[in-house]
Amino acid sequence: MKGNGDPAFWAKAKAHLVRYGGAFSPVIATSAKGNYFTDADGRRILDFTSGQMSAILGHSHPEIVEVAQRSIAELDHLYSTLLSRPVVELAALIAEIAPGALDRVLLVSTGGESNEAALRMAKLVTGRFEIVAFSRSWHGVTGGAASATYSSSRRGYGPSQPRALVLPAPDTYRSRFIDQRGVYD
Ligand SMILES: Cc1ncc(COP(=O)(O)O)c(C=O)c1O
């Protein structure tokens, strides 16, 4: 099998993929398990970076693999007004562990979508429209989420949503609120 340097792989990637955030890392991932993935040179690499699910639960968690395989085989996707038992059971479970009166759930597919829904719900409930987000934030590539994202992708896309406001993210190491004597203002 060819290693990480495989020129045909990188030529194809360059020709057919739009980059997501920054440049692609110069490794070809071949498999992943637990906290590690393996690259095409056979190295096991501790994965600090992958999606929130694999970062917390590990790659290919056996229970998740089993549920995903069974669900896809039995009942995969339905129109949004059609309910099934797993959907209602999941909503009830989330409500059980969610704090306070957070007892109703909107199930969507991605982080961007959930932020989009949260922004819209907040606007609907408050009747207001200003959104404050931290600098160095990433909330997704959809319209509202991207307007509340300040770590990248703000140049060259025209105006963001009206009244998107930014707060400096806390940074005790290189704080912008420290005066010349090193004391917090
Ligand atoms: C904090 C945070 N919010 C939102 C998102 C967007 O999630 P998605 O790519 O699933 O839309 C990400 C993705 O990396 C994220 O790290």
The ligand as an SDF file (V2000), in Angstrom:
LIG
                    3D

 16 16  0  0  0  0  0  0  0  0999 V2000
  -17.7210   24.5690   18.5800 C   0  0  0  0  0  0  0  0  0  0  0  0
  -18.2800   24.1540   17.2690 C   0  0  0  0  0  0  0  0  0  0  0  0
  -19.4900   24.5840   16.9010 N   0  0  0  0  0  0  0  0  0  0  0  0
  -20.0200   24.2580   15.7080 C   0  0  0  0  0  0  0  0  0  0  0  0
  -19.3260   23.4590   14.8100 C   0  0  0  0  0  0  0  0  0  0  0  0
  -19.9480   23.1440   13.4780 C   0  0  0  0  0  0  0  0  0  0  0  0
  -20.3450   21.8270   13.4040 O   0  0  0  0  0  0  0  0  0  0  0  0
  -20.6690   21.1430   12.0100 P   0  0  0  0  0  0  0  0  0  0  0  0
  -19.4000   21.1030   11.2250 O   0  0  0  0  0  0  0  0  0  0  0  0
  -21.1680   19.7740   12.4060 O   0  0  0  0  0  0  0  0  0  0  0  0
  -21.7330   21.9680   11.3330 O   0  0  0  0  0  0  0  0  0  0  0  0
  -18.0710   22.9860   15.1410 C   0  0  0  0  0  0  0  0  0  0  0  0
  -17.3270   22.1620   14.1890 C   0  0  0  0  0  0  0  0  0  0  0  0
  -16.1440   21.9250   14.2810 O   0  0  0  0  0  0  0  0  0  0  0  0
  -17.5120   23.3480   16.3900 C   0  0  0  0  0  0  0  0  0  0  0  0
  -16.2840   22.9500   16.7440 O   0  0  0  0  0  0  0  0  0  0  0  0
  1  2  1  0
  2  3  1  0
  2 15  2  0
  3  4  2  0
  4  5  1  0
  5  6  1  0
  5 12  2  0
  6  7  1  0
  7  8  1  0
  8  9  2  0
  8 10  1  0
  8 11  1  0
 12 13  1  0
 12 15  1  0
 13 14  2  0
 15 16  1  0
M  END
$$$$
